[in-house]
Amino acid sequence: MGRGNETTGIQANRRMKLHLSHTPGLQTVTAFGEGYVSVNGQRHETSLVILPDRLLADWAVAGFSQLAAEHFAGLAALAPELVLLGTGARQSFPHPSLYADLIRAGIGIEIMNTGAACRTYNILAAEGRRVAAALIIETTG
């Protein structure tokens, strides 16, 4: 452990603090690490959905294997132009049937590890895009 994963370049216990020019009223990822994401300085240790104008801190996904079609239907109801799915420390791909509601609604989806989703979300939100970051924070127990 502690060594980088050669496929993803992710190291165990890696944390990152993000800095972005201040944008009042914008939900921004300010830090992330193993088991948490901070939005506007507030730490969250469970899966969440971030949109530029709001935070849904109660996304009921305990882990990647728990993803179901209804989770994606809920994201489609938010009507973003793009969903960034952060799948945890490693990039994992859900079966396309799970996110079919997004495709039918004309909503794009990009699947990446949670760190990449956080960084990409900040850039797109700062550009004024209607983006949603659905971030899986693995919970144990």
Sequence and secondary structure as in RCSB ss.txt:
>XXXX:A:sequence
MGRGNETTGIQANRRMKLHLSHTPGLQTVTAFGEGYVSVNGQRHETSLVILPDRLLADWAVAGFSQLAAEHFAGL
AALAPELVLLGTGARQSFPHPSLYADLIRAGIGIEIMNTGAACRTYNILAAEGRRVAAALIIETTG
>XXXX:A:secstr
  S  TTT   TT  EE      TT   EEEEETTEEEETTEEE S EEEETTEEETT    SGGG  HHHHHHH
HHT  SEEEEE SSS     GGGGHHHHHTT EEEEE HHHHHHHHHHHHHTT  EEEEE      
